[in-house]
């Protein structure tokens, strides 16, 4: 069995595509039309994971509730110094700025996408 992707519903597809492609360096693999929505499949540069952004024809005016069950996506980055510059230039800010998770130099931070989904960033030179 192989894990294929995670799907999230988004309110503003242009804002979401910009966030995931420009800030998180994902690429759009495919786009499909269903009866009531568009599906956008995005992959990381190494093609190891995929996110499906679902943009429904009828979207609630206030967007979607993320609920209490979903936690976050996690992305590996090489440098918080470089990412912080990119984040600021794109007009975003940290939800939780970089901090040492375990007191041994393992740095993590959190941001949110345009719909409020949390994204954990983990710094490692091994990504």
For each residue, the residues with C-beta under 8 A, 3 or more apart:
1:
2:
3:
4: 50
5: 41 49 50 51 52
6: 50 51 52 73
7: 39 51 52 53 54
8: 51 52 53 54 115 117
9: 54 55 56 59 64 115
10: 13 15 16 53 54 55 64 114 115
11: 59 60 63 64 114 115
12: 15 16 114 115
13: 10 16 17 38 40 53 55
14: 17 18
15: 10 12 18 19 114
16: 10 12 13 19 20 53 55 113 114 115
17: 13 14 20 21 28 40 42 53
18: 14 15 21 22 23
19: 15 16 22 23 24 90 92 113 114
20: 16 17 23 24 26 42 51 53 113
21: 17 18 24 25 26 27 28 42
22: 18 19 25 90
23: 18 19 20 86 87 90 92
24: 19 20 21 75 119
25: 21 22 44 45
26: 20 21 42 43 44 45 51
27: 21 42 43 45
28: 17 21 31 40 41 42
29: 41 42 43 50
30: 40 41
31: 28 38 39 40 41
32: 38 39 41
33: 37 38 39
34: 37 38 39
35:
36: 56 57 58
37: 33 34 54 55 56 57
38: 13 31 32 33 34 54 55
39: 7 31 32 33 34 52 53 54 55
40: 13 17 28 30 31 52 53 54 55
41: 5 28 29 30 31 32 50 51 52
42: 17 20 21 26 27 28 29 50 51 52 53
43: 26 27 29 47 48 49 50
44: 25 26 47 48 49 50 75
45: 25 26 27
46:
47: 43 44
48: 43 44
49: 5 43 44
50: 4 5 6 29 41 42 43 44
51: 5 6 7 8 20 26 41 42 73
52: 5 6 7 8 39 40 41 42
53: 7 8 10 13 16 17 20 39 40 42
54: 7 8 9 10 37 38 39 40
55: 9 10 13 16 37 38 39 40 59
56: 9 36 37 59
57: 36 37
58: 36
59: 9 11 55 56 63 64
60: 11 63 64
61:
62:
63: 11 59 60 115 116
64: 9 10 11 59 60 115
65:
66: 70 115 116 117
67: 70
68:
69:
70: 66 67 117
71: 118
72: 110 117 118 119 120
73: 6 51 117 118 119 120
74: 119 120 121 122
75: 24 44 119 120 121 122
76: 121 122 123 124 126 127
77: 80 82 83 121 122 123 124 127
78: 82 123 124 125 127
79: 82 83 123
80: 77 83 84 98 107 109 121 123
81: 84 85
82: 77 78 79 85 86
83: 77 79 80 86 87 121
84: 80 81 87 88 94 98
85: 81 82 88 89
86: 23 82 83 89 90
87: 23 83 84 90 92 93 94 111
88: 84 85 91 92 93
89: 85 86
90: 19 22 23 86 87
91: 88
92: 19 23 87 88 111
93: 87 88 111
94: 84 87 97 98 109 110 111
95: 110 111 112 118
96: 99 109 110
97: 94 109
98: 80 84 94 107 108 109 121 123
99: 96 107 108 109
100: 103 104 105 106 107
101: 106 107 108
102: 106
103: 100
104: 100
105: 100
106: 100 101 102 122 123
107: 80 98 99 100 101 122 123
108: 98 99 101 120 121 122 123
109: 80 94 96 97 98 99 120 121
110: 72 94 95 96 118 119 120 121
111: 87 92 93 94 95 118 119 121
112: 95 116 117 118 119
113: 16 19 20 116 117 119
114: 10 11 12 15 16 19
115: 8 9 10 11 12 16 63 64 66
116: 63 66 112 113
117: 8 66 70 72 73 112 113
118: 71 72 73 95 110 111 112
119: 24 72 73 74 75 110 111 112 113
120: 72 73 74 75 108 109 110
121: 74 75 76 77 80 83 98 108 109 110 111
122: 74 75 76 77 106 107 108
123: 76 77 78 79 80 98 106 107 108
124: 76 77 78 127
125: 78
126: 76
127: 76 77 78 124
